[in-house]
Amino acid sequence: MQKIENASKLLHYLSDPVLSFDKSGLLTYQNNTARNLSQLTELKVGDELRVSLFDFLQFKKTKINDKSVTIEVQILASEFDSEYFELNLRYDKEDEEFHCFFRNITKKIDLENQIFFNKNASNNHIEKLTFANDGLKKQNEIINSAQESTQSGLRYGRIIQDRINANCEKVQELFPESFTFYKPQNEIGGDLIWTQECRLGKVIAVVDCMGHGVPGAMLAMSVFHFLNSTLKNNNFGSATELLSNLSKAYHKSFFEFNNMNEFADTFDISLCIVDEASKLIRFRGIKRPLLIVRDNKLIEFKGDRVSVANPEVDKILKQEPWDKVWPYKPGDMMYLFTDGFPDQFGGERNKKYKYKSFRKLIQLVSKKKMLVQRLYLESELLNWQNNYDELFDQTDDITIVGVKL
């Protein structure tokens, strides 16, 4: 119950319904949007199944355990008539409570139906043209084969990228209280989350490679190997030296035998070494900052304003050879992120979200549970992109990592 109360202020004014029940079916929390809903509210699952919300929770309880389950439903209540929702279920074993997060996906369903309708209309038109000209049919088959080959390659590329990108479970092996929000613009992307251990402590980095899609993903894979080889060489005594050695590995690989004018892609990075013995965070970054929140106060450590593609980057970093150090206390939150969220277009005037607004958002969610923080960030991004009945495309890869120390 206490956990729900801690999150109630954050969730109360969400535009989508949020409810919680104890194991007996007693309603323990509902936000403003869910004020007319209860455990007896009927849901429609699929085309035919109608079931009360609490009966559905009981049915799904054995499948939820410590993980969340997501399913598409309709709420059979007058104020939600003809609307579709994505229901995210979670059972909290400690409090013995069900948490229900509804996300309105009516626009998404309508858009998918419209796409399906347009696709069918297009296919019918193609069939008529094909009937008149067999040559067009052959051409269409070639195009479809090429598209499928491309999509298949991208899907397999995502599998490979997932192997190198530290997901939430991987990050939690080193930092048990943490979350990751990773959302590439395309099937694959240029953002990278990397974690390892070294003699100085636990290392975590978030990398933003120039571009997205295939070029960004290829560069991200290269940076992944640069980081691993630099760590394996063990020729560093600080975050600054680790970052300096990384930049040298990048230059040696790409520019030692090639003209720099032929290759313009680069990457930004924020890198931290968490020394739990000394209770210190050692930070150094290139164009990416580190945010710390303590007692609701936000502290920012800025990255160096230098390009990793600059031939003098190693010397520039060593002009200030010391790390930016933060003596942390239990409960401090640290955030590493790329510029995808602040640069996302949307809102009333289709403007960028802006870094100033992003800082306030981080400060707002910092005291919440890890799961609630990630859900709130996802919801804020979705609302920003879907403002005023207009859907704004994602403009860049988005990555945010939050760690409670």
N, C-alpha and C positions, 0 to 999 in steps of 0.2 A: 504494500500500500504506500509506504514511504517513497519508493522509487517512482510510482505514478505521480504522487504529489510533487516531487521534484521536477517532473517534466510537464506538469499541467499548465503552467503559465506559458510555456513555449508552445504547447499543442492547442491551447484553448481557442485561438483565433485562426487556426488553419482553415483553409477553404474546404477541406475534405474531412469527412467524419472520422473520429478516433474514439474507440470505446475500450473498456477493460471490464472483465468479469472475474469473480472468484470461482473456485471449483464447483460451488453449489449453484451457480448461475446468477448470483447477486451482482447487479451492476455497480461497479466501484468507481468508474470514471467515464464521463462523456464530455467531449468538447462542445462548443456552441453549435457547430454544424450538425452534431449528432443528437441534439436535445430531444428530438421526437422519436428516437430509436430505442429499442430495448432488446433483451435476450429473446423475446418472442417475435421480433421483426422477421418476416419471411425473406429468404433469399431465393433467387432463381439461378441455378447452376446448370449451364448447358441449355439445351432446348426444352427439357421437360422437368428436371428435378426441382421441386420446391421444398424447402426445409427451413425451420427456424434457425436463427443465427446461433443460438446456444447448442442446439442439437448438432449443427454442422461442426461447431468447435469440438464437441465431444467425439464426433466421428473422426475428426482429423487429429485428435490429441496424440494418438500413438505414432503418427507420422511426423509430428512437429518436434518433440523432444526439445533439444537445445537449439535447434535450427528453425529458421522461419520458413513458412510455406506461402506461396503466392498463387492465387487463382482468380480468374475473371468471373464476376457475378453481377447480378442486378438486384438492387434493393427494392422490394415490392412495397413501397410507401409512396403516397401521393406527391410529396415534395421532391422525390427522386424519379418521377415517372419518365420512362424511356431513356434513363441514363445508365451507363455501364461503368463498373468500378473494378479496379484491380485490388483485391483484398490480400493484405499481407498479415499472416497470423504468426504469433509467437507465444509460446507457453513458458512462463517464468516459473521454474521448479521451486526456486527459493521462496517466492511469495505465493506460489500456487495460484497464479492468475493468468488469464488469457488476455493478450493485447491485440487489438484489431485496428490496423491502419488501412483505411480506404483511400484509394487514389482515383479520382475521376478520369476515366479514359474514353469518355464518350466521343470527344473530338478525334481521338486516335482511331476508334472503331469506325466513326463516320468517314474519316479520311481513308481508312483501309477499304471500306465498302465502295467509296468513290473510285479509288484506284482500281479495285476489282472490276467495277462497272466499266471504267474506261479501258481496262485491259481487255475485257470481253468484247467491247465495241471495236477496239483496235484489231483483235484477232479475227472478228467476223469480216472486217474490211479487208484484212490481209487474205483471208480465204477466198473472197470474191475476186481479188486481184490475181491470186494464185490460179484460180480456175481459168482465167483468161490468159494467163502467161505462166507457163511452167518454169520459165527461167527465173521469175521472181521467187518462186518457192525454193528453188535451189539456193538462191542468194540468201534467203531468210534462214534456211537451215545452217548455212555457213556462219551467219551472224550469231544465231543462237548457240551454236557450238562454241564459237569464240567467247561469247559472254559467259557461258557455263564454265569454260576452261579458266577464264579470268576469275570468276567468283570462287571456283574450287581452289584455285591457287591462293586467293586471299583468305579463305577459310582455313586452309592448312597453314598459311602464314600466321594466322592468329593463334593456332595451336602452338607453333614454335615460339612465338613471342610470349605466350603465357608461361612457357617453361623458363624464360629468363627473367620475366617481370615478377617481382616479389608481390604476391597477393596478400590479402588480409591475414590468412593463416600463417604465411611465412613471416610477416612482420611481427605477428603476435608471439612467435617463438622467441624473439629477442625482447619484445616490448608487449607484455601480456595485455595491458590496457591501451589499446590503440585501434584505429580504424583506417581504412584506405577507401578513397573515392576515385576510381579510375574509369574514365569514360573517353575513349578515343573517338575522334570525329568520324572515322571510317572503320572498316573491319579491323584494320591494324593502324597503329599510330606511332608517333615519335617520342612519347613520354616514357620514362623508365623509373621504376622504383627499385632500389638496390640496397640490400642489407647483408652485412657480414660481421664477423668478430675479428679483432686483432689484439695485439698485446696492449694497446692503449685503451681498449674498451669496445663497445658496440658501435658499429658504423652504420649510418643510414644516409642515403642520398636520394634526391629526386632530380631527374635530368629532363630537360626540355630540349629536344633536338629540333633543329630548324626544319620546317615543313611538317607534313603529316602524310598519312597513307604509306605507300611503299618506300619512298625515299627516306622519310622520317624513321620508319621501322628499321631499315637497313643501317642507318647511322646509330640508332639506339642499340642495336645488336653489337656494333663495333665498340661503342662506349662501354657496354657491359663487359666485353672482353678486356678493354683497356683497364677498367676498374679492377677486375679480377687479377690480371697480370701485375698491376701496380701493387696491389695488396700482397700478392704472393712474393714479390721481390723483397718486401719488408724493409725497404730502404727509406723509411720516413719516421719522424718522431713527433709529428703534429698533423693536424688537419690541413694546414697550409702546405706542408711538404707533400702530403698525399695528393692534394689538388695540383700542385706544381708538377709532380711526377706524372700525373694523369695527362696534363696538357702536353708534356714532352712526348709521351707515348702516342698521343693523337697526332702531333706534328711529324713524328718519325714515320708513322704508318702512312699518312696521307701526302706528305710534302717532301719527304727525303729524296724521292726519285721522280717527283711530279711538279709541274708548274702550279703555283698557288692560284694563278688566274683561272685555271681550269676547274677549280673546286672551291665553291663559296660557302658550302654548308658548314654550320658550326653548331654548338650547343651551349645552353646555360645550365648551371648546376648549383644546388645548395647541398652542402655536405656537413654532417655532424658526427663527432665521436663522443659518445656518452660514457664518461668514466665514472662508474658507479662506486668505485672505491673512494675516489676523491669528491664525489658528488659534483662533477663539473661537466658542462656541455662545451665542447670545443667546436667552433663553427668557422667555416670559410666558404664563400660562395662566389660564383661568377654570374653577375646580373640577376641572381635570385636571392631573396632574403630569407631570414628565419624569423618567425613570430613566436614569442613567448607570452603566455598569459599567466599571471600570478595574482591571486586575490582580485580578479576581474580587471586588473591593470595590464595593458598590452605593451610589450617591449619589442622593438624591431631591431634586428641586426641586418644591415644592408650587405648585399654582395658587392664585389669589386666591379666597377664600371669599365670592364675591359673585355674584348672579344677573345675567346679561346683560340681563334684563328690568327690572332696577332702573333707574329714571330717572336715578339718580346714579352709574351704573356708570363713566362717563367720568371723573368727578371722583374717585371712589374709586381707580381705577387710577392716576391722576396724583398721588395722595397719596404714592405711592412711584414716581416717574417713571423710575426706572432699571430696566434689564433685569436678570434673573438670569443672570449670565455664568459660563461654564465654559471655561477654557483647555484645549482638548483636545489629546491626543497621538494619533499614529497607533496604531490598535488599540483605541481606546475604542469602546464600544458605547453607542448611545442608543436608547431605546424610548419611543414615543408610543402611547397606547392609550385605548380607551373602557372603561367599567366593566362591559361585558358578560361578560367572562371571570370576573373576581372575583365577580360576582353570580350566576353560574350555579348552579342547584340540582342536587344529585346526591349521590353518595357513599352511605355506609352509612345515614345518617340523613336523607337528603334535605335537607341544609343547604347554604348558600352556600359556594362555594370559598374565599372570603375574600381580602382584599387582602394580608394577611400571607403567605399561602401562595403567592399570585401573585408577590410579590416574590422569594421563595425560588426559585420556578420560573424566573424570568427570570435570576437569578444563576446557577442551575445550567446553563442552556443557553447562556449568553453567550459561552463560548469555542468553541462549535461552529461548523461551517460554516452558512451562511445556510439552505441547504436542510434540513439536519438540525434546525436550530432550529425552522423552521416545521413540519416533520413531527412533531417531538416535542410541540409545542404542540397540534397537531391530535389526536395520539394521547392526550395527557393529558386534553383536553376530552372526547373520545369515551369514555375509560375512566371519567371522572367521571360522565358522563351515563348510562352503562350498568353501574353498579355493582350487584352482587348480583342479577343477572338481572332488573333493572328498568330500563326505559327512561324517562329523564326528558327532557321536552321542553326545547328551547332557550328561555330566558326573555327574552332581549334580543338586540339586534344585537351582534356581536362584531367588533372591529377591533384589530389589533396591527401596528405598523410597527417593524422593527428596522433600524438603520443602523450599519454599521461605518465609523468615520471614518479 
